[in-house]
């Protein structure tokens, strides 16, 4: 039992904390609620999306910097029930998909290389 708790604490401690680009006008409980939803979106992304999209980086903890256009294209493909693309997304509850898309939209992007 103690070993399981220590293992869980180690995983949580070593998990990368994602930073978000949240506008300054989001304050107090509104900001806290948004951050909670974005954290849930990160977990859902890791479960459903990182198996394929993590290949662009270093494993399942790597998240590509999706552009706003790419995110919108993913949303459109899901809404149009495009069977050729994003078959996994068709199986995700709409509210969970929204959390994933919001996570990707608010996630702080890496600075471009000089």
C-alpha positions as CSV (number, residue, x, y, z in Angstrom):
1,X,0.0,0.0,0.0
2,X,2.7,2.5,1.0
3,X,4.7,1.6,-2.1
4,X,1.7,2.4,-4.3
5,X,1.2,5.7,-2.7
6,X,4.9,6.6,-3.1
7,X,4.8,5.5,-6.7
8,X,1.8,7.7,-7.4
9,X,3.4,10.7,-5.6
10,X,6.6,10.2,-7.6
11,X,4.6,10.2,-10.9
12,X,2.8,13.3,-9.9
13,X,6.0,15.1,-8.9
14,X,7.8,14.2,-12.1
15,X,4.9,15.0,-14.4
16,X,5.5,18.2,-16.4
17,X,3.3,21.2,-15.4
18,X,1.9,22.8,-18.5
19,X,1.7,26.6,-18.6
20,X,-1.3,28.3,-20.1
21,X,-1.7,31.6,-21.9
22,X,-4.8,32.9,-20.0
23,X,-5.8,36.5,-20.5
24,X,-5.3,38.7,-17.5
25,X,-9.0,39.6,-17.3
26,X,-9.7,36.0,-16.2
27,X,-9.5,36.3,-12.4
28,X,-10.5,34.6,-9.3
29,X,-12.8,31.6,-9.5
30,X,-13.3,32.0,-13.3
31,X,-9.5,31.6,-13.7
32,X,-9.4,28.7,-11.3
33,X,-12.3,26.9,-13.1
34,X,-10.6,27.4,-16.5
35,X,-7.3,26.1,-15.2
36,X,-9.1,23.0,-13.8
37,X,-10.8,22.4,-17.1
38,X,-7.5,22.8,-19.0
39,X,-5.8,20.4,-16.7
40,X,-8.6,17.9,-17.4
41,X,-8.1,18.5,-21.1
42,X,-4.4,17.7,-20.7
43,X,-5.2,14.4,-19.0
44,X,-7.7,13.6,-21.8
45,X,-5.2,14.6,-24.5
46,X,-2.6,12.2,-23.0
47,X,-5.2,9.3,-22.9
48,X,-6.7,9.8,-26.3
49,X,-4.4,11.8,-28.5
50,X,-0.8,11.4,-27.5
51,X,-0.5,7.9,-28.9
52,X,-0.4,9.5,-32.4
53,X,0.3,13.1,-31.9
54,X,3.1,12.5,-29.3
55,X,5.1,11.1,-32.2
56,X,6.0,14.6,-33.2
57,X,8.0,15.1,-30.0
58,X,9.6,12.9,-27.4
59,X,6.9,10.4,-26.5
60,X,3.6,10.8,-24.8
61,X,4.6,13.8,-22.7
62,X,5.4,15.8,-25.8
63,X,2.6,18.0,-27.2
64,X,2.9,19.6,-30.6
65,X,2.2,23.3,-30.9
66,X,-1.1,23.1,-32.8
67,X,-2.0,26.3,-34.6
68,X,-5.5,27.8,-34.2
69,X,-6.2,26.7,-37.8
70,X,-5.2,23.1,-37.0
71,X,-7.4,23.0,-33.9
72,X,-10.3,24.4,-36.0
73,X,-9.7,21.8,-38.7
74,X,-9.8,19.0,-36.1
75,X,-13.1,20.4,-34.7
76,X,-14.5,20.5,-38.2
77,X,-13.4,16.9,-39.0
78,X,-15.2,15.7,-35.8
79,X,-18.3,17.7,-36.5
80,X,-18.5,16.4,-40.0
81,X,-18.1,12.8,-38.8
82,X,-15.1,12.4,-41.2
83,X,-14.5,8.6,-40.9
84,X,-11.1,8.8,-42.6
85,X,-9.7,11.2,-40.1
86,X,-9.7,11.2,-36.3
87,X,-11.6,8.0,-35.7
88,X,-10.6,8.2,-32.1
89,X,-12.2,11.6,-31.7
90,X,-15.5,10.1,-32.8
91,X,-15.5,8.0,-29.7
92,X,-14.8,10.8,-27.2
93,X,-17.7,12.5,-25.5
94,X,-18.3,16.0,-26.9
95,X,-17.6,17.7,-23.5
96,X,-14.3,15.9,-23.2
97,X,-13.3,16.8,-26.8
98,X,-14.1,20.5,-25.9
99,X,-11.7,20.2,-22.9
100,X,-9.0,18.8,-25.2
101,X,-9.5,21.6,-27.7
102,X,-9.5,24.3,-25.0
103,X,-6.3,22.8,-23.5
104,X,-4.6,22.9,-26.9
105,X,-5.8,26.5,-27.5
106,X,-4.7,27.9,-24.2
107,X,-1.5,25.9,-23.8
108,X,1.6,28.2,-23.8
109,X,3.5,27.6,-27.1
110,X,7.2,27.1,-27.2
111,X,9.2,30.2,-28.2
112,X,10.3,29.9,-31.9
113,X,14.0,29.1,-32.4
114,X,16.2,32.0,-33.5
